[in-house]
Structures are given as C-alpha cells and as structure tokens.
Amino acid sequence: MSSPRKIFGTDGVRGTANIEPVTAETALKLGRAAGHVFKSLESKPRGRGRHKIVLGKDTRLSGYMLENALSAGILSMGVDVLFIGPVPTPGVAYVTRSLRADAGIVITASHNPYDDNGIKFFRSDGYKLDDQIEHQIESLVFSGEIESIRPTADAIGKAVRIDDALGRYIEYAKASFPRGMTLEGLRIVVDCAHGAAYKSTPCVLRELGAEVIVFGNQPDGKNINRDCGSMHPNLMCQKIWEHRADLGIAHDGDADRVLLCDEKGTLIDGDDIMAIAALDLLAQRTLAKETLVSTVMSNAGLDAAIAAAGGRVVRAGVGDRRVIDEMLRHGFNFGGEQSGHLIFRDHSTTGDGLVAALQILRIMRTKSMPLSALARCWTRFPQIVTNIVVREKRPFEELDEVGRLVADAEADLKPQGGRVFLRYSGTEPKARLLLEGRDRAMLEKWTHKIAEAVKRQVGG
C-alpha cells in the first residue's frame, strides 16, 4: 500500500511561505529527494555532463529563500542546477525540454497571495509528475533513506545561471503563432499580475506588431496578484474602455492561466476560450478525435455547442494536471479549465496563458472578427459558483444536512439539465459549490441553502 500523501496537493506543494511544508528545511529535503529520484530514473543524463535540473520561479519575495534551499539539496546529491530566474511556469516546462534537463522545478503559488508559495515539478519531457514519482519524492523526504548518500569532492553538483532562458521561451511562444501573420493594427491591454510574465507577454505581443498597454508589470516581491491579474480582471476590462483597445489579456502570478476581455469590456473566461478554439479546430479538422477535454466546473452550454458542431466534450477532475492526464491517456490535443488554464498540446505540455491568448488572436486575424463576435459562438447556461471558507475538510458524506440538501437540489435541477457539484479546494481552505441550470432563481435558492449548511457544519 502506498504511503499517504503528506505534502503534495493537487498541484505540487503549496502553503504559507516559511511555515511547513513550505520552509527552507523541507525545500532542502525536497531538493535532495528530487535529485535522487530524477538521477535514478535515467542512469545516464539526457545532456552532457552530470544530471541537471532546471529551477525557475515567479516574483514572490520568498522565492529567494526556497530557490537557495532547493538548490542546496539538489547539488548535495551530485546533480547540477540550472537557474533561470523569474519565468512563467510554461516557460520552465519548455526550457527543461530545450536544455535536455532531467527535470524542471518552478517555485510558485500561482494565483495565491504573495505570502503563499509552492513548488511544482516537471519531468524531462515538460509534463507534470505522475502520482508514483510524487510518492517516491515524498517518501524520501520523510523516511531518511538517502541520508547516507553524500557525494564529495568533484561529485558534488554545480549551479549555473542560464541567461537566455527567457529569450528561449519568448521565441518558443512566438513560434506558436502562424509565420507571416502579424498583430499590426491591434491595441492590446495586458495585465501581468506583477508576476512571472511581466517581461515575456508584452515582449511577444510587441514583436508580433501589436500596440501594447501594460500594467501589473512592476513586481516588488509583495504585489503579485494583488488587486490585478486574472484573479481581479475588472481593472483590465476598465482599461479596455480607457484605451479603446481591441483585446485585454490578464495572467495569474505564474502565467499558466489567462482570461481575456473583448473590445466592449466583457470578460472572456476559460469556457469562452475553449468554445472559440475548439469550434475553430473542429472546422479545420485538427481537434484530435473531435474531442475537447474540460473539467466538471465547465458550463454545460459548452457541451451543447461542441456537440452541435459534431464534436464532444470529455470532463476530467478539477486541475490542469487532471486535464492533461486525460489528454495524454486518450491522445486528445486540446483541453482546459473555466479558470483560464488552456492546454494546446500541439504547442505546449502544460497550461500556457500566452500561447492560449495567441491562439485566440490567430482566430481573430484569420476570421477578421472582433473577440465579441467570436464569443457569440455558444450560449452559457446560468451557473453560480460559491467559495466557502472552512475550518476542516470532513468528507461531505459525513455531513448529513449537506448531503440531504445536495440530493434535494439535484432532484430539483436534473429535469432542466442542471447539476450540483460540491468539492474541497486542493490548494486553499475552501469548499467550492457549483450549481447550474436554466432557472437562475432556483439556483440562487439552493446555493443559499447548501452554502449555509456547509458553514454551519465545517465553516471557518
């Protein structure tokens, strides 16, 4: 029987910086464990010299502490470290492949506030780790099995800084846009969330010919995601009006997400992006197996629109990793989440906010249509999502009142094609409640009842 997971969540290790498990001490152990595991997976390094691991980060203050602790652990196992500095998470995945490294690590808490941080791992091929490898790393962190492994003298690893890592990612992202096509004549607002994309996204858009108005591009270590970015897109939508722009782009802190805004100031979320892109891929006959992969949080209107065009939607669990796993398992090439994780597997191995934005810009250019017109390709069912702070994550089946209300709501909503979905967040102390159907008043009634029951039984 595999040991229970103690520090890995749905997307790596995450928590408040300098409080377990996101401490220098645990990062050091994670570095040692990761160095040992990735060194053991392949007896010979993928590139020349020793085995090596790429290490990137976002712009959080605590990144310096964790970067040095992880590096020390990796080097102590005789594995080299390639520092690439603040780079979007998809950039770390790409540079890992580009430099033929044995693994990649990115220090980020994605969309969370600056006082949180986390550690994500990538395999040598740029995909996130499977559960088995995570369990191996976690087991070594707690078991002490590798305490006796202490390379000495010239067997100790060496750390080097890769100065052109950001440039490599910028050129890779530009290559996802059709050769010969430009963005000339477009005015684009970009909100970088004071995060890892503060250089890359504006640079790519300008080099493709767009006029770019940038904000959220002055990170100070503490302002990442603060009242900006994809978690707070209202400012982006406001800037569209101020600058009479054609498009708005908002990332989260590590830029693996994107939300857009059309020229009228209307927010375009991940479901809108999936509808636009999947229907375009279907028309081109390039959507693998005519299938889009979304999650259980995506709107049911997406299924109806794709089905009407001759395709289908397969739903995975919440989290871009689960979407990617489903894509890899069955050979699908496009999927994503309502939150803005979009995976165009023909271009990337993980969610990439910049590549996703470029694909929508490509469609706008190809069809000579504004984003508002493209977004009318589907009809959204009424949907209410509620986040409830909790003090503990007891299984919902143990909460009798909650279970009864969910069952009653499902019975009420099912005849109109509606549904109820209740789960705990994998990264925050919250329960997420989703209700969907055709009657908004009915959704509001059941949302209030279920949310209040959750608060009474496990509310924070």
Phi, psi and omega per residue, in radians:
M1 nan 2.327 -3.119
S2 -1.239 2.592 3.141
S3 -1.221 2.604 -3.121
P4 -1.168 2.582 3.118
R5 -1.268 2.334 -3.105
K6 -1.984 -0.557 -3.080
I7 -2.207 -0.420 3.130
F8 -1.411 2.285 3.058
G9 -1.807 -2.631 -3.114
T10 -1.268 -0.336 3.142
D11 -2.537 1.231 3.135
G12 1.401 -2.721 3.140
V13 -1.766 2.338 -3.104
R14 -2.643 2.570 3.097
G15 2.988 -2.958 3.101
T16 -1.255 2.273 -3.099
A17 -1.102 2.369 -3.141
N18 1.292 0.232 2.947
I19 -2.168 2.385 -3.080
E20 -0.921 2.428 0.120
P21 -1.626 0.137 -3.074
V22 -1.685 1.081 3.128
T23 -2.039 2.869 3.089
A24 -1.087 -0.659 -3.115
E25 -1.107 -0.812 3.137
T26 -1.241 -0.614 3.085
A27 -1.079 -0.691 3.083
L28 -1.047 -0.784 3.124
K29 -1.160 -0.681 3.097
L30 -1.099 -0.695 3.104
G31 -1.092 -0.764 3.115
R32 -1.111 -0.799 -3.117
A33 -1.114 -0.775 -3.136
A34 -1.126 -0.746 3.102
G35 -0.993 -0.781 -3.141
H36 -1.143 -0.805 -3.085
V37 -1.128 -0.838 -3.085
F38 -1.233 -0.506 3.057
K39 -1.214 -0.583 -3.113
S40 -1.366 -0.474 -3.093
L41 -1.109 -0.643 3.116
E42 -2.256 2.116 -3.113
S43 -1.119 -0.530 3.103
K44 -1.958 2.419 3.105
P45 -1.128 2.683 -3.116
R46 -1.213 -0.591 3.105
G47 -1.871 -2.900 3.120
R48 -1.349 2.769 3.095
G49 1.334 -2.523 -3.106
R50 -1.406 2.956 2.944
H51 -1.059 2.603 -3.101
K52 -2.510 2.613 -3.137
I53 -2.218 2.263 3.076
V54 -1.387 2.386 -3.114
L55 -2.261 1.936 3.117
G56 -2.102 3.078 -3.099
K57 -2.784 2.957 2.967
D58 -1.669 -2.699 -2.966
T59 -1.782 0.267 -3.109
R60 -1.234 2.554 3.117
L61 -0.982 -0.719 -3.076
S62 -1.260 -0.148 3.118
G63 -1.060 -0.596 3.131
Y64 -1.075 -0.815 -3.134
M65 -1.065 -0.864 -3.073
L66 -1.231 -0.612 3.124
E67 -1.052 -0.803 -3.114
N68 -1.220 -0.642 3.122
A69 -1.184 -0.810 3.096
L70 -1.043 -0.786 -3.125
S71 -1.050 -0.786 3.140
A72 -1.031 -0.735 3.134
G73 -1.141 -0.754 -3.127
I74 -1.122 -0.818 -3.119
L75 -1.076 -0.617 -3.115
S76 -1.158 -0.263 3.114
M77 -1.737 0.171 3.101
G78 1.389 0.433 3.125
V79 -2.013 2.361 3.129
D80 -1.321 2.689 3.097
V81 -2.074 2.339 3.086
L82 -1.950 1.780 3.123
F83 -1.315 2.258 3.095
I84 -2.123 0.016 3.036
G85 1.258 -2.820 -3.128
P86 -1.226 1.952 -3.129
V87 -2.498 2.496 3.071
P88 -0.950 2.615 3.120
T89 -0.891 -0.816 3.102
P90 -1.090 -0.446 3.064
G91 -1.171 -0.660 3.087
V92 -1.111 -0.753 3.115
A93 -1.067 -0.758 -3.122
Y94 -1.183 -0.806 -3.105
V95 -1.126 -0.582 3.065
T96 -1.003 -0.787 3.098
R97 -1.214 -0.781 -3.056
S98 -1.074 -0.676 -3.103
L99 -1.604 0.105 -3.140
R100 0.940 0.737 3.083
A101 -1.395 2.873 -3.105
D102 -1.511 -0.268 3.098
A103 -2.962 2.919 3.049
G104 -2.325 2.545 3.094
I105 -2.300 2.356 3.048
V106 -2.168 2.316 -3.129
I107 -1.688 1.867 -3.076
T108 -2.855 2.634 2.948
A109 -2.002 0.410 2.980
S110 0.985 -1.980 -3.060
H111 -1.569 -0.009 -3.094
N112 -1.286 2.870 3.101
P113 -1.102 2.914 -2.999
Y114 -1.131 -0.504 -3.092
D115 -1.314 -0.140 2.959
D116 -1.589 2.779 2.954
N117 -2.709 3.019 -3.100
G118 -2.812 3.062 -3.099
I119 -2.386 2.090 3.106
K120 -2.000 2.574 -3.118
F121 -2.062 2.541 3.013
F122 -2.171 2.532 3.020
R123 -1.275 3.073 -3.139
S124 -1.117 -0.432 3.137
D125 -1.557 0.089 3.080
G126 1.549 0.013 3.087
Y127 -1.626 2.688 3.117
K128 -1.176 2.746 -3.074
L129 -1.163 2.588 2.988
D130 -1.465 2.943 -3.058
D131 -1.029 -0.634 -3.074
Q132 -1.076 -0.788 -3.130
I133 -1.215 -0.680 3.074
E134 -1.030 -0.736 3.122
H135 -1.096 -0.673 3.116
Q136 -1.081 -0.823 -3.134
I137 -1.099 -0.808 -3.108
E138 -1.101 -0.720 3.129
S139 -1.057 -0.725 -3.131
L140 -1.209 -0.564 3.112
V141 -1.052 -0.691 -3.033
F142 -1.717 -0.363 -3.017
S143 -1.499 -0.445 -3.082
G144 1.315 0.220 -3.082
E145 -1.072 -0.471 -3.045
I146 -1.817 0.258 -3.137
E147 -1.051 -0.529 -3.086
S148 -1.456 -0.139 -3.125
I149 -1.517 1.834 -3.061
R150 -2.394 1.473 3.081
P151 -0.988 2.564 -3.140
T152 -2.256 3.003 3.097
A153 0.906 -2.253 -3.057
D154 -1.382 0.025 3.087
A155 -1.446 -0.194 3.091
I156 -1.253 2.530 -3.106
G157 -1.217 2.857 -3.140
K158 -2.145 2.431 3.124
A159 -1.826 2.345 3.087
V160 -2.329 2.680 3.105
R161 -1.757 2.276 3.131
I162 -1.659 1.819 -3.007
D163 -1.278 -0.419 -3.060
D164 -1.778 0.285 -3.088
A165 -1.064 -0.789 -3.126
L166 -1.123 -0.715 3.099
G167 -1.084 -0.668 3.087
R168 -1.063 -0.784 -3.122
Y169 -1.154 -0.709 3.137
I170 -1.049 -0.778 -3.140
E171 -1.184 -0.637 3.086
Y172 -1.093 -0.791 -3.128
A173 -1.115 -0.755 3.121
K174 -1.062 -0.583 -3.126
A175 -1.200 -0.259 3.096
S176 -1.394 -0.156 3.124
F177 -1.738 2.459 -3.041
P178 -0.999 2.329 3.098
R179 -1.071 2.341 3.136
G180 1.598 -0.331 3.085
M181 -1.535 2.498 3.131
T182 -2.239 3.029 3.082
L183 -1.909 0.348 -3.123
E184 -1.046 2.402 3.139
G185 1.581 -0.124 3.123
L186 -1.729 2.411 3.038
R187 -1.894 2.120 -3.009
I188 -2.165 2.252 3.022
V189 -1.598 2.321 -3.127
V190 -2.225 2.222 3.039
D191 -1.951 1.917 -3.062
C192 -1.569 0.037 3.092
A193 1.054 0.388 -3.064
H194 0.916 0.583 -3.052
G195 -2.014 -2.724 -2.962
A196 -1.170 -0.314 -3.102
A197 -1.658 0.238 -3.000
Y198 -1.136 -0.343 3.049
K199 -1.821 -0.762 -2.930
S200 -1.188 -0.879 -3.068
T201 -1.126 -0.843 3.081
P202 -1.035 -0.671 -3.124
C203 -1.106 -0.825 -3.125
V204 -1.076 -0.808 -3.103
L205 -1.114 -0.717 3.118
R206 -1.158 -0.723 -3.119
E207 -1.185 -0.359 3.056
L208 -1.565 -0.009 2.994
G209 1.885 -0.022 -3.092
A210 -1.378 2.694 2.904
E211 -1.522 2.170 -2.984
V212 -2.072 2.217 3.009
I213 -1.865 2.008 -3.001
V214 -1.947 2.436 2.900
F215 -2.509 3.016 -3.008
G216 1.153 0.549 -3.081
N217 -2.140 0.505 3.101
Q218 -2.262 1.193 -3.087
P219 -1.148 2.426 3.075
D220 -2.162 0.209 -3.141
G221 1.622 -0.351 -3.072
K222 -2.157 -0.143 -3.059
N223 -1.804 0.126 3.136
I224 -1.035 2.249 3.133
N225 1.170 0.055 -3.061
R226 -1.368 1.891 3.103
D227 0.951 0.567 -3.130
C228 -2.741 3.136 3.093
G229 1.293 -2.934 -3.048
S230 -1.196 -0.293 3.072
M231 -1.412 -0.329 -3.141
H232 -2.413 1.237 -3.007
P233 -1.385 -0.059 -3.096
N234 -1.045 -0.645 -3.131
L235 -1.122 -0.709 3.088
M236 -1.047 -0.807 -3.123
C237 -1.113 -0.615 3.082
Q238 -1.143 -0.708 -3.121
K239 -1.144 -0.496 3.093
I240 -1.015 -0.789 3.134
W241 -1.186 -0.758 -3.097
E242 -1.054 -0.694 -3.034
H243 -1.835 0.059 -3.111
R244 0.869 0.870 -3.058
A245 -1.489 2.858 -3.137
D246 -1.584 -0.364 -3.037
L247 -2.833 2.558 3.000
G248 -2.086 2.502 -3.141
I249 -2.257 2.190 3.102
A250 -2.224 2.197 3.092
H251 -1.761 2.935 2.884
D252 -1.664 -3.046 -2.996
G253 -1.026 -0.589 -3.136
D254 -1.884 0.081 2.995
A255 1.085 0.463 2.962
D256 -1.574 -0.016 3.061
R257 -2.071 2.801 2.969
V258 -2.638 2.418 2.882
L259 -2.084 2.609 -3.107
L260 -2.062 2.923 3.039
C261 -2.387 2.338 -3.125
D262 -1.436 3.119 -3.045
E263 -1.198 -0.180 3.115
K264 -1.705 -0.010 3.141
G265 1.562 0.249 -3.140
T266 -1.606 2.320 -3.140
L267 -1.217 2.384 3.094
I268 -2.039 1.935 -3.058
D269 -1.664 -3.012 -3.079
G270 -1.077 -0.600 3.094
D271 -1.144 -0.732 3.081
D272 -1.056 -0.796 -3.119
I273 -1.094 -0.734 3.126
M274 -1.115 -0.704 3.134
A275 -1.093 -0.850 -3.116
I276 -1.066 -0.871 -3.049
A277 -1.248 -0.723 -3.114
A278 -1.152 -0.709 3.112
L279 -1.145 -0.627 3.076
D280 -1.157 -0.771 3.130
L281 -1.132 -0.651 3.076
L282 -1.084 -0.762 -3.139
A283 -1.118 -0.563 3.115
Q284 -1.495 -0.079 -3.069
R285 1.071 0.618 3.118
T286 -2.049 0.120 3.032
L287 -1.475 1.922 -3.036
A288 -0.963 2.212 3.117
K289 0.966 0.443 3.125
E290 0.859 0.636 -3.023
T291 -2.220 2.279 2.993
L292 -1.795 2.381 3.065
V293 -1.804 2.085 3.047
S294 -2.141 -2.971 3.105
T295 -2.004 3.065 3.136
V296 -1.146 -0.211 3.134
M297 -1.529 -0.226 -3.094
S298 -1.248 2.656 -3.071
N299 -1.220 2.469 -3.125
A300 -1.138 -0.378 3.082
G301 -1.087 -0.445 3.102
L302 -1.124 -0.766 3.109
D303 -1.036 -0.755 -3.092
A304 -1.134 -0.730 -3.111
A305 -1.173 -0.747 -3.125
I306 -1.199 -0.696 3.127
A307 -1.111 -0.679 -3.137
A308 -1.129 -0.418 3.136
A309 -1.647 0.084 3.097
G310 1.657 0.172 3.112
G311 -1.947 -2.917 3.110
R312 -2.591 2.813 3.099
V313 -2.030 2.259 3.022
V314 -1.885 2.303 -3.082
R315 -1.817 2.302 3.074
A316 -1.881 3.055 3.038
G317 -1.193 2.966 -3.110
V318 -1.226 2.443 3.136
G319 2.037 2.344 -3.096
D320 -1.121 -0.463 3.102
R321 -1.122 -0.693 3.117
R322 -1.183 -0.619 3.069
V323 -1.099 -0.825 -3.136
I324 -1.098 -0.727 3.117
D325 -1.019 -0.749 3.129
E326 -1.141 -0.684 3.118
M327 -1.129 -0.769 -3.135
L328 -1.185 -0.668 -3.079
R329 -1.103 -0.607 -3.022
H330 -2.077 0.077 3.075
G331 1.365 0.483 3.086
F332 -1.472 2.717 -3.067
N333 -2.089 0.027 3.092
F334 -2.573 2.357 3.107
G335 -2.900 3.034 3.133
G336 3.070 -2.992 -3.102
E337 -2.236 2.694 3.080
Q338 -1.008 -0.542 -3.095
S339 -1.224 -0.218 3.093
G340 1.991 0.051 2.964
H341 -1.338 2.085 3.116
L342 -2.222 2.235 -3.113
I343 -2.021 1.861 3.023
F344 -1.690 1.621 -2.960
R345 -1.180 -0.284 3.043
D346 -1.217 -0.282 -3.122
H347 -2.079 -0.550 -2.954
S348 -2.469 2.783 3.130
T349 -1.766 -0.028 -3.120
T350 -2.658 3.050 3.098
G351 -1.027 2.323 -3.094
D352 -2.446 1.855 -3.075
G353 -1.118 -0.626 -3.133
L354 -1.247 -0.823 3.120
V355 -1.058 -0.706 3.134
A356 -1.101 -0.764 3.115
A357 -1.080 -0.690 3.135
L358 -1.144 -0.576 3.115
Q359 -1.191 -0.659 3.088
I360 -1.212 -0.676 3.082
L361 -1.104 -0.642 3.077
R362 -1.058 -0.773 -3.130
I363 -1.160 -0.721 3.083
M364 -1.012 -0.772 -3.140
R365 -1.183 -0.798 -3.089
T366 -1.089 -0.709 -3.075
K367 -1.657 -0.070 -3.098
S368 0.888 0.832 -3.122
M369 -2.234 2.496 3.028
P370 -1.238 2.812 -3.090
L371 -1.087 -0.609 -3.131
S372 -1.061 -0.662 3.127
A373 -1.247 -0.700 3.111
L374 -1.075 -0.673 -3.070
A375 -1.227 -0.195 3.111
R376 -1.444 0.209 -3.095
C377 -1.334 -0.102 -3.140
W378 -2.622 2.872 -3.137
T379 -2.057 2.156 -3.095
R380 -1.446 2.311 3.000
F381 -1.299 2.550 3.027
P382 -0.960 2.362 -3.067
Q383 -2.579 2.399 3.093
I384 -2.186 2.167 3.090
V385 -2.013 2.234 -3.111
T386 -2.181 2.307 3.057
N387 -1.798 2.228 -3.081
I388 -2.094 2.079 3.114
V389 -1.176 2.316 -3.114
V390 -2.173 2.689 3.113
R391 -1.612 -0.362 3.105
E392 -2.674 2.805 -3.098
K393 -1.994 1.144 3.068
R394 -1.223 2.490 3.106
P395 -0.947 2.377 -3.083
F396 -1.089 -0.495 3.129
E397 -1.166 -0.269 3.078
E398 -1.514 -0.179 -3.122
L399 -1.722 1.606 -2.980
D400 -0.982 -0.820 -3.089
E401 -1.091 -0.746 -3.135
V402 -1.119 -0.810 -3.133
G403 -1.045 -0.701 -3.137
R404 -1.153 -0.754 -3.119
L405 -1.180 -0.676 3.103
V406 -1.082 -0.762 3.134
A407 -1.091 -0.740 3.129
D408 -1.135 -0.719 3.138
A409 -1.130 -0.741 3.124
E410 -1.056 -0.737 3.132
A411 -1.116 -0.580 -3.132
D412 -1.320 -0.653 -3.023
L413 -1.575 -0.455 -3.022
K414 -1.021 -0.714 -3.136
P415 -1.039 -0.418 3.124
Q416 -1.753 0.283 3.120
G417 1.377 0.301 -3.112
G418 -1.574 3.097 -3.131
R419 -2.785 2.865 3.075
V420 -2.202 2.349 3.099
F421 -2.383 2.169 -3.116
L422 -2.272 2.215 -3.134
R423 -2.637 2.868 3.008
Y424 -1.612 2.509 3.036
S425 -1.133 2.510 3.097
G426 -1.486 -0.192 -3.057
T427 -2.157 -0.167 -3.090
E428 -2.419 2.758 3.099
P429 -1.365 1.164 -3.069
K430 -2.451 2.632 2.926
A431 -1.812 2.417 -3.134
R432 -1.961 2.146 -3.096
L433 -1.997 2.193 3.106
L434 -2.147 2.259 2.997
L435 -2.203 2.440 -3.051
E436 -2.465 2.473 3.115
G437 3.064 -2.971 -3.078
R438 -1.685 -0.247 -3.076
D439 -1.952 1.807 -3.068
R440 -1.116 -0.634 3.141
A441 -1.079 -0.693 3.111
M442 -1.159 -0.680 3.117
L443 -1.110 -0.749 -3.137
E444 -1.106 -0.704 -3.139
K445 -1.063 -0.877 -3.084
W446 -1.262 -0.568 3.087
T447 -1.060 -0.810 -3.140
H448 -1.061 -0.810 -3.087
K449 -1.111 -0.821 -3.082
I450 -1.215 -0.747 -3.131
A451 -1.073 -0.736 3.131
E452 -1.127 -0.643 3.114
A453 -1.164 -0.714 3.094
V454 -1.099 -0.748 3.130
K455 -1.069 -0.716 -3.117
R456 -1.132 -0.624 -3.006
Q457 -1.640 -0.635 -3.125
V458 -2.399 0.222 -3.066
G459 -1.059 2.586 -3.125
G460 -1.417 nan nan
